[in-house]
């Protein structure tokens, strides 16, 4: 029997057996001054374990005088039953029967590191990162939450990190992309490259799509966001502005927004929007000046 981890537990009601003779049983009872109706229990193991087991045996014997114990018992082949575990409480929980209790002192309890509650995380994301409550809630419950915070710690802006680990992934998933294949480390690598100006943040969606297709971060950035030089970008903007000169003369500076969309669609996120906006405004200003 392995109860309390002891090597063996026998009682004279089942002896002689297990190599114990009747003569040895009689000698044992005589040595303990036990009557023929008394039961003697033998516990075999190291002294400390034996002592613990014997305390439990005494406790079980005393319980017999209090009524039927609240416990779960298992059937034995002979038709009797044996103790299995205590009955569970209202929460359907019961103590571990093969592990000794651990005493928790006030000092040990005070030293425990309490994890941040989800509600507190949501408030922190709103205050520290400027996220709306709903977006903060999505990130707090996200499996990519740790990677999101690590990216911000590495210098990535919270809004961009949230797009990469939450909003954009949700949109791509709705479109059928296998975003669960994308590794957090790969997303962080892409974000760091965007943060360094190597990749335009407008290319985030196509880069993540490439990652979902099994591409490495380098391959994804190269395929989804090929670099466009400033000279090439200026030439593209000048061509688009020339083609829409009449529209610009009619709308003035208000034409910047619509034409910005045309330019960004053509460069497909390969250039940062701020750079596009700056060159576009200068070009439109020149057109209006010469009108």
Secondary structure, DSSP 8 states (H G I E B T S, - for coil): --GGG-SEEEEGGG-SBTTB-HHHHHHHHHHTT--TT---EEEES-HHHHHHHHHHHHHHHHHTTT-S-SEEEEE-TTS-EEEEEE---TTS----TTS------HHHHHT------HHHHHHHHHHHH---HHHHHHHHH-TTHHHHHHHHHTT--HHHHHIIIIIHHHHHHHTT--GGGS-HHHHHHHHHHHHTTSS-GGGHHHHHHHHHTT--HHHHHHHHS----HHHHHHHHHHHHHHTHHHHHHHGGGHHHHHHHHHHHHHTT-S-HHHHHHHHHHHHHHHHHH-
